[in-house]
Amino acid sequence: MPKVRIRPQELSDAERFFEIIMNTNMEFLEVPVKTLEDEECFMQLNEVKRRKHLEYNYSILLDGKLVGACGLKIDQHRPYIGEIGYFVDEAYQGREIATEAVKLLEKIGFEQFCLQRIIILLDVRNRASERVAQKCGYENEGVLKKVHKIGEEFHDCFLYAKTA
């Protein structure tokens, strides 16, 4: 079985992330980058958020090759709650990579950051992401109306959660 691991993102990952974003159907994500320079700026902003203990972003590696990203955002008002997000290169989807990455990230959240609750918000149309949440043992707690913005449109999200 291929080995999935995560590591903190590095600025040198920007080119590969931009390649993934440009070649992967991101219909369920708001992608704030249009150029490689945008991606580099986005990653520098992520570093600022990490230093402020608000967000921790990781590269997903499959047998050493960067194939996606995942992150853990800490709730500013409830620092015992985190939110996980992730994406995987379309060429590598369907191989349990996101599932393994979420499990690794969750372990960091519960053990290193002492979180008591981790949530995953996912577009109700994104059945693949819903399966990832379910496989990782997250429970569907309901639907949040019009909280997910993609372009100018707002979409409903499932709220999946797990407690320590």
N, C-alpha and C positions, 0 to 999 in steps of 0.2 A: 504494500500500500504506500502511496506517495507520502512524503513527510511534509506536513504543514507546520509552519512556525510563524510567529509574528515578532517584529522588532520595531523600535521607535523609528519613525520616518526620518529620512535624511534629505537635505536639499538636493543631493545628487539623484534622488528618486523622481524628481519633477519630470524629467523627459519621459520616463517609462509611464508615469501616471497620465501624462498628457496623451501619450500613445493609446493607453487603455481607454481613456475618456473619448477620444476621437473615433475609436473602432468598436465601441460597445454601445448597445442600445441602453441609454440611460433614461428611458421614458418615465421611470418612477422616481427620479432624483432631480433636484434643482442643481444644475452644474454651473457654477459661477465663473468658469474659465472658458476663454475662446482662443487663447494663444499660449504658447509655452511660457512667455513672460508672465501672463496672468496666473498660471499654475505655480510658478516660482514665488510670486507675491502671495498667493493663497497659502503656500507652505510656510512662508515667513510669518504670516499672521497666525498660523497654527502654532508656531514656536512661541509666539508672544502669549497665546492662550495657555500653553503648557506651563510656561513660567509663572503664570498667575493661578495655576492649579484649577483651571476651568475646563480644559480639554486635553486629552491625550490621544495622539494619532499614531497608528502603527501601519507598517507595510506588511502585507501578507505574502509570505514566500512559500513556494511549492518546490521542494527539492532545490532550494537556493535561488529560484527565479521569482522575481517580483510579479505577482499575478493579481494583486488587488490591495485594498486598504480597508482598515476598520478603525473605529475610534470610540472613545468613551468620554462623554461630556458630563461634567459634574453639575448638578442643579445648584445655581448660585444661592438660592434661598433655602434649600434643603440639601446640604452637602453630604448627606448619607444616601442620596439617590443619584444614580447615574443612568445615562441613556447610551445605548450601543447603536452604532450605524456601521454599514459595511457595503462594499461592492467588489465584484470579482470580474476580471477580464472575461468577455463573452466566450472566448476560445477555451476557457477553463471552467465554465459553469457546468453544473450537474455532476460534479465530482466530490461533493461533500466538503469542499474547501471552505466555503463560508461557514458551514456548521462547525468545523474544527476551529476556525479563527474565532468565532463567537465564544466557544468554550474556553479557549485560551484567554481571551480578553475578559470574560466573566470572572475567571479565576483571579486575574490581576485586580479587578474591581472589588471582589469580595475580600481577598486576602491582603493586598497591598494598601488599598484605599479604604478598607473597612466599610464598604458600602453595605447598607441593609436592604436595598432594593435596586434592581436594575430593570429598566424598561427598554422595549424596542417598539418604536412607532413605525408602522409600515403601511404604505398605500394599500387600501382594500383590494385594489386590482392586482397586486403583486403576490400571486399565489406561491411563487418560488421562495420568496422571502418569508412568507407565512410558514412554509414547511420548515425552513431553517429554524425559526423561533420555536416551533412545536418540537422538532427533533432535539433541541437544546433544553427542553423542559419548561419553557415559558408558557404561561397561561393567558388566554385571551380574556381580558377584563372589559372589553367593549369597543365601541366605535366612537372616535372623536370626530365631530363634524367640521369640515372645512378648515383643517389645521395645517395641511400640507400644501405648500405653494409651489407650483411648477409653471414658470412663465407668469402669465397673468391669471391663471386658473387656480382655484383652491379645490383640494380633494379631501375626502374622508380618509382616516387612518384607523387601523386596528391598534389598540394598545395591548401589547403583550408584556407580561412582567414576571419576575422571579424574585423571591426574597431569600436572604441569607439563612 
